[in-house]
Amino acid sequence: MRLTDFAELVNEQFGEQAAASMLIDHVLTDLGGRTAAQAIDEGADPRDVWRALCRDFDVPRNRW
C-alpha cells in the first residue's frame, strides 16, 4: 500500500481532524507501542498500520 492510499483511507474513515490527531496520539499495541505516525516514520508498511488502526477502532472488516 502506498502512503498516499493510506492517508486517503484514514481521512475517509475518520475525518481529517480526527485522523490527524489519531495518527500522532493513539498508541497501537500491535505495532510495539508506537503511534501510527511513529511506525510509518520508522518504516512500517502502511498496510500493517492501517490494519492496526482498523482493529483498535472497530472498523468494519470490509473496509480493511
C-alpha positions in Angstrom: 0.0 0.0 0.0 1.3 3.4 -0.9 1.5 6.1 1.8 -1.0 8.3 -0.2 -3.5 5.4 -0.2 -3.0 5.0 3.5 -3.7 8.7 4.1 -6.8 8.6 1.9 -8.2 5.6 3.8 -7.5 7.2 7.2 -9.1 10.5 6.3 -12.1 8.9 4.7 -12.8 6.6 7.6 -12.2 9.0 10.5 -12.3 12.5 9.0 -9.3 14.8 8.5 -9.2 16.4 12.0 -9.7 13.1 13.9 -7.3 11.3 11.7 -4.5 13.9 12.2 -4.9 13.6 15.9 -5.2 9.8 15.9 -2.0 9.3 13.9 0.1 11.2 16.5 -1.7 10.5 19.7 -3.1 6.9 19.6 -0.6 4.2 20.7 -1.0 1.0 18.8 -0.1 -2.1 20.8 0.0 -4.2 17.7 2.9 -2.0 16.5 5.1 -2.2 19.6 3.5 0.7 21.5 4.2 3.2 18.7 1.8 5.7 17.2 0.8 5.3 13.6 3.0 8.3 12.7 6.0 6.8 14.5 5.5 3.4 12.9 5.3 5.0 9.4 8.4 7.1 10.1 10.3 4.0 11.2 9.5 2.2 8.0 6.4 0.1 8.9 4.3 -1.0 6.0 1.3 1.4 5.8 -0.9 -1.6 5.2 0.1 -3.0 8.6 -0.5 0.4 10.2 -3.9 0.6 8.6 -4.9 -2.8 9.9 -3.8 -2.0 13.4 -5.9 1.2 13.3 -8.9 -0.8 12.0 -8.6 -3.3 14.8 -8.3 -0.7 17.5 -11.2 1.4 16.2 -13.5 -1.4 15.2 -13.6 -0.5 11.5 -15.8 -2.9 9.7 -13.8 -5.8 8.2 -14.9 -4.9 4.6 -13.0 -1.5 4.9 -9.7 -3.2 5.8 
